[in-house]
Amino acid sequence: ILAAVAGVGLLVLFVGGAVFYLSWSDCLGGERATLEEFPHYAEPESGPRPLQGTCEVRYTTEASRKEVLGYYDERLRKNGWEVLGFHTSYLPKGMKEEEATGKRLSDLWELPQSAGGALVAYRDGYRYWVEYYPPSKEDPDVPDDEALVTASVSEGGRPGGFRN
């Protein structure tokens, strides 16, 4: 009986350890190194940490969408990334969804600052996402006076833009 209890205990330890490892593995290997290969626009307040199959950092900043996404666009291109496109989820009246997605960062400049925005890049089997959420008094997850920025890296996937 003691051997059976010990065996069950080892199995639980092994399974629990495997689940723990897999939940953190997104930030143990190439994703973490990729996310840290150049400085972020501002010092991360959290991360790198695993989140739904990605390795992510988060920070707040008073900088504009143009400053933050422009910084990442330049840094990613200098480091050999293919920037696949830019996007905003904000759709002003009369704008079609495809007009909110572009291949040029300047496609976002005409939109109101409240639109936020994101960019996606691809290199060597990794996808790099940057999302900019403008200050918001209505959204409890975003500060009233600063923008929230998330940068994340995931492995795998096709080298496509926002519609994969």
HUWOMO-V116859 format. One record per helix or strand of 3 or more residues. SS is the DSSP state (A for helix, B for strand). FROM is the first residue (numbers start at 1). TO is the last residue. If there is no record, write none. Layout:
# HUWOMO-V116859
ss->{SS	SS}
from->{FROM	FROM}
to->{TO	TO}
This chain:
# HUWOMO-V116859
ss->{A	A	B	B	A	B	A	A	A	B	B	B}
from->{2	30	46	54	65	82	97	105	113	117	126	147}
to->{27	35	51	61	78	87	100	108	115	123	133	155}
